[in-house]
Amino acid sequence: MRRKKKSGAGKMIAAVVVVVILLCGIFAIMRNLASPASADNKAGNKEGNSAKATEASTEAPDNSVPMTGLKVTAPATTIRVGQTMQLKISHEPSNATNTKLKWSCSKDGMVTVTKDGVLKPGKNAGKNTVKVTATATDGSKLSASFDLRIYPAIDPSKPMVAITFDDGPNPETTTPMLDALEENYAKATFFCLGQNAGYYPETVQREYNLGMEVGTHTYSHVVLTSLSASALDSEISKSVDAINKAIGVKPSLMRPPYGAVNKTVLSAVGGYNLCCMNWSLDTEDWKTKNADATYNEVMKAQDGDVVLLHDIHEYNVDAVKRFVPDLIAEGFQLVTVPELYEARGETLEAGTVHYRTDPTTQAGPETAPAASTDSAAESATALE
């Protein structure tokens, strides 16, 4: 049986049907892409990218460098109210990013420290020994501390004397004398023999650490005016070196044995930036050898006096323990020679000789006090 051929109209209808089917498929695909699930997926992808970015930001390398070492050095172990002290602060590594420090004191209100490391005692901090601590603020918990002894301020309007000791140190006698001074927050000046400073450097170091003035009494206690130029220079230079080795500081004062000075001696000591410091009140302890006699002589001191004693004699230990608190009780301030002169507005120039600060009674070259003859030697030679 023979089939009939489709008409042209039928072919057209079939083509239209095929196109419609194709379009429906395309629309279905597009609809799926625009569905909420797809939007959620896209949002999820965005959130994932954001999370990754945040995570990357959080895990960025930390450029801060913490401290691994901290050191604070004070130029001295003592200070007076009214003075300031520049602290030396060092840390490791040198490129630490946070070097800010928090300062504290074992007794509240005793000291303040600026950000630049300048320490200042409080107004009422006198007669206190404290521990000052610097603590790092970078989270490293590092800290550094030092002890500080605070002396009362000097009042120039009130009486003061400078107690001085010659011929030491002798640990057996100098040590208890230092104990008495320390207990009463009193100061003195020690003129050490260079050879003794070499024997007992730790005692000289304690004198210095307590804020005492350390001067030289030559190296071997000879009459300087009787020496040749080379021997004179040797006596001075060796004594200066011995003290410098003991405390790390060269002395600025020298007491010539027996008070013996002349122009040659003054010129020589001036070459070492030393001032000759004699005395205005001689206890003659070397002669009396008696604690009561020494005590009675010291208690005769007047404002501005420079008192001569010796820290090598056992009998003076008891005298020192008694007159230190008693002088204070009578209203005297016990100060070092430089403190005495500074408080009175006077200077101690290298190559000059001094006896006391009161200008109305200070002895000049022609009226110098009689020299001490503490060990059967020649008396002082007057200035020529």
C-alpha positions in Angstrom: 0.0 0.0 0.0 1.5 3.3 -0.9 1.9 6.0 1.9 0.8 9.5 1.3 3.5 12.2 1.4 3.2 14.8 4.2 2.0 18.1 3.1 4.0 21.3 3.5 1.8 22.4 6.4 2.6 19.3 8.4 6.3 19.8 8.0 6.0 23.3 9.4 4.0 22.2 12.4 6.6 19.6 13.2 9.4 22.1 13.1 7.5 24.5 15.4 7.0 21.7 17.9 10.8 21.0 18.0 11.6 24.6 18.6 9.1 24.8 21.4 10.6 21.8 23.1 14.1 23.3 22.8 12.9 26.6 24.2 11.2 24.9 27.2 14.5 23.1 28.0 16.4 26.4 27.9 13.9 28.1 30.1 14.1 25.2 32.7 17.8 25.5 32.9 17.7 29.2 33.4 15.1 28.8 36.0 17.3 26.4 38.0 20.1 28.8 37.9 18.0 31.6 39.3 16.6 29.5 42.2 17.2 30.3 46.0 19.5 27.3 46.3 21.8 28.8 43.7 21.6 32.2 45.4 22.6 30.5 48.6 25.5 28.8 47.0 26.7 32.1 45.6 26.3 33.7 49.0 28.1 30.8 50.5 30.9 31.3 48.1 31.1 35.0 49.0 31.1 34.3 52.7 33.8 31.7 52.2 35.9 34.2 50.3 35.3 36.8 53.1 36.2 34.3 55.8 39.4 33.4 54.0 40.2 37.1 53.8 39.6 37.6 57.5 41.6 34.6 58.4 44.4 35.8 56.2 44.3 39.2 57.9 44.3 37.6 61.4 47.2 35.4 60.6 49.3 38.3 59.2 52.8 38.3 60.7 53.2 40.2 64.1 55.9 42.8 63.6 56.3 43.7 67.3 59.6 42.8 69.0 59.4 42.2 72.8 62.2 42.9 75.2 64.4 40.0 76.3 66.6 41.9 78.7 66.3 45.0 80.9 68.9 46.8 83.0 68.7 50.0 85.1 71.8 51.6 86.5 71.9 54.4 89.0 75.0 56.6 89.1 75.0 56.5 92.9 73.4 54.5 95.7 72.4 57.6 97.7 70.7 60.9 97.0 69.5 63.9 99.0 66.0 65.3 98.9 66.1 68.2 96.4 68.5 66.5 94.1 67.8 64.6 90.9 69.5 61.5 89.4 69.7 60.5 85.7 69.3 56.7 85.5 70.9 54.7 82.7 68.4 52.4 81.1 69.4 49.7 78.6 67.4 46.9 77.0 67.8 43.9 74.7 67.3 43.7 71.8 68.1 47.2 70.7 65.1 47.2 68.2 62.5 46.3 70.8 59.2 48.0 69.7 57.8 48.8 73.1 60.3 50.1 75.6 57.9 51.9 77.9 58.5 51.2 81.6 56.3 51.3 84.7 58.1 52.6 87.8 57.3 51.6 91.4 58.9 52.1 94.8 58.9 49.8 97.8 57.6 52.8 99.8 54.8 54.8 98.2 55.6 58.5 97.4 59.3 58.3 98.1 60.5 58.9 94.5 59.2 59.7 91.0 60.9 58.8 87.7 60.2 60.6 84.4 59.8 58.8 81.1 63.4 60.0 80.4 64.7 58.2 83.5 65.2 61.2 85.7 64.7 60.2 89.4 63.6 62.7 92.1 63.0 62.0 95.8 59.7 63.1 97.3 59.7 66.2 99.5 59.4 64.1 102.7 61.5 61.1 101.6 64.5 61.8 103.7 65.9 59.1 106.0 64.6 56.2 104.0 66.1 53.3 102.1 63.9 52.1 99.3 63.9 49.7 96.3 63.1 51.3 93.0 61.7 48.9 90.3 61.2 49.3 86.5 58.8 46.9 84.9 58.3 46.4 81.1 54.8 47.0 79.7 55.2 44.9 76.6 53.9 41.7 78.3 57.4 40.3 78.8 57.1 40.7 82.6 60.8 41.9 82.7 61.8 44.0 85.6 65.0 45.6 87.1 65.5 47.0 90.5 68.1 48.9 92.6 68.4 50.1 96.2 68.5 53.8 97.0 69.4 55.5 100.2 67.7 58.9 100.6 69.2 61.6 102.9 67.3 64.6 104.1 67.8 67.9 102.2 70.5 70.3 103.5 69.2 73.5 105.0 71.8 76.2 104.5 70.2 78.3 107.2 70.9 75.7 109.9 74.2 74.8 111.5 76.4 72.1 110.0 79.8 70.6 110.4 82.0 68.3 108.4 83.4 65.4 110.3 86.6 64.1 108.6 88.7 61.0 109.2 92.3 60.4 108.2 94.7 57.4 107.8 92.1 54.7 107.0 90.6 52.5 106.1 91.0 49.9 108.8 88.0 47.5 108.5 88.0 46.7 112.2 87.5 50.3 113.2 86.2 52.1 110.1 83.3 49.6 109.7 81.6 50.3 113.1 82.1 54.1 112.5 80.3 53.7 109.1 77.6 51.8 110.9 77.0 54.7 113.3 76.9 57.2 110.4 74.5 55.0 108.4 72.2 54.4 111.3 71.8 58.2 111.8 71.7 59.2 108.1 74.8 61.3 108.7 77.7 61.9 106.3 81.4 62.4 106.7 84.6 62.7 104.7 87.3 60.0 104.7 90.8 60.8 103.6 92.3 57.4 102.8 95.9 56.4 102.5 96.4 55.0 99.1 98.2 51.9 100.4 95.3 51.2 102.8 92.8 51.7 100.0 94.7 49.0 98.1 94.6 46.7 101.1 90.9 47.2 101.9 89.1 48.3 98.7 85.8 46.9 99.9 85.8 49.2 102.9 86.5 52.2 100.7 83.7 51.0 98.4 81.3 51.0 101.3 82.3 54.5 102.3 81.5 55.6 98.7 78.2 53.6 98.5 76.9 55.3 101.7 77.4 58.7 100.1 80.6 59.6 102.1 83.2 61.8 100.4 86.4 59.8 99.7 89.5 61.9 99.5 93.2 61.0 99.4 95.7 61.4 102.3 98.6 60.6 100.0 99.9 57.1 99.4 102.1 56.5 102.4 101.7 59.4 104.8 104.8 61.4 104.2 105.5 65.1 104.6 104.9 66.4 101.1 106.9 69.6 101.6 110.1 67.5 102.1 109.8 65.6 98.9 111.5 66.1 95.5 109.3 66.9 92.6 109.3 63.3 91.3 108.6 61.8 94.8 105.8 64.3 95.4 104.2 63.4 92.1 104.5 59.7 92.9 102.8 60.1 96.3 99.9 61.9 94.7 99.4 59.8 91.6 99.6 56.4 93.4 97.1 57.5 95.9 94.7 58.8 93.3 95.0 55.6 91.3 94.4 53.4 94.4 91.2 55.2 95.2 90.0 55.3 91.6 90.6 51.5 91.5 88.5 51.0 94.6 85.5 53.1 93.8 85.8 53.9 90.1 86.0 57.7 90.7 89.0 59.9 91.2 89.1 62.0 94.4 88.7 65.7 94.3 90.1 66.4 97.7 93.4 65.7 99.4 94.5 66.2 103.0 98.2 66.7 103.2 99.7 64.7 106.1 100.3 67.0 109.1 98.7 69.8 107.1 102.0 70.4 105.4 101.6 72.5 102.2 103.5 75.1 100.3 103.3 76.6 96.8 105.1 73.6 95.3 102.6 71.1 96.9 99.6 73.2 95.8 100.9 73.3 92.3 101.4 69.6 92.2 98.0 68.6 93.7 96.4 71.1 91.3 97.8 69.2 88.4 95.6 66.2 89.6 92.5 68.4 90.0 92.8 68.1 93.8 92.0 70.7 96.4 93.9 70.6 99.7 91.5 70.4 102.7 92.9 70.9 106.1 90.8 71.5 109.3 89.6 74.0 111.8 89.1 71.8 114.8 91.7 69.1 115.8 90.5 66.6 118.3 94.1 65.5 118.9 92.7 62.0 119.3 96.1 60.6 118.4 97.5 62.2 121.6 94.7 61.6 124.2 93.9 58.1 123.0 90.7 58.4 125.0 87.1 58.2 123.8 85.7 60.7 126.3 88.4 63.2 125.3 87.6 62.8 121.6 83.9 63.1 122.3 84.3 66.3 124.3 86.4 67.9 121.6 84.0 67.1 118.9 81.1 68.5 120.9 82.9 71.9 120.9 82.3 72.1 117.1 80.7 75.3 115.8 78.8 76.0 112.6 81.1 75.6 109.6 83.8 73.7 111.3 85.9 70.9 109.6 86.7 68.4 112.4 89.8 66.2 112.3 89.7 62.6 113.6 91.3 59.3 112.6 89.3 56.1 111.8 92.2 53.7 112.5 92.0 54.0 116.3 89.8 51.6 118.4 89.1 54.2 121.1 87.5 56.4 118.5 84.8 53.9 117.7 82.9 54.6 121.0 83.4 58.3 120.6 81.8 58.3 117.1 78.9 56.2 118.2 78.2 58.9 120.8 78.9 62.2 119.2 77.1 61.5 115.9 73.5 61.3 117.4 74.4 63.9 120.0 75.5 66.5 117.4 72.3 65.8 115.4 70.2 66.2 118.6 71.8 69.6 119.1 70.7 70.7 115.6 73.8 70.1 113.6 73.7 68.7 110.1 76.5 66.2 109.5 77.6 66.7 105.9 80.6 66.1 103.6 83.2 68.7 103.0 81.9 69.5 99.4 78.3 69.6 100.7 79.4 72.1 103.4 81.0 74.4 100.9 78.2 74.1 98.4 75.6 75.0 101.0 77.5 78.1 101.9 78.0 79.2 98.3 81.8 78.7 98.4 84.0 76.8 96.0 86.8 74.2 96.4 89.2 75.0 93.6 92.0 72.7 92.6 95.4 73.8 93.8 94.1 75.8 96.8 94.0 75.0 100.5 91.0 75.4 102.8 90.2 75.1 106.5 86.5 75.9 107.1 83.7 77.8 105.4 82.8 80.6 107.8 84.5 83.6 106.1 84.8 85.6 109.4 86.9 82.9 111.0 88.5 81.0 108.1 92.2 80.8 108.5 94.4 82.3 105.8 97.9 81.1 104.9 99.5 83.3 107.6 97.1 82.1 110.4 96.6 78.5 109.6 95.7 76.2 112.5 98.5 74.4 114.2 99.2 71.2 112.4 98.4 67.8 113.8 101.4 65.7 114.7 99.6 62.4 114.9 102.7 60.3 114.5 105.9 62.1 115.6 106.7 63.8 112.4 107.5 67.3 111.2 104.9 69.9 111.8 103.1 71.7 108.9 105.1 73.9 106.7 103.5 77.3 106.3 103.0 78.7 102.8 106.1 80.4 101.5 
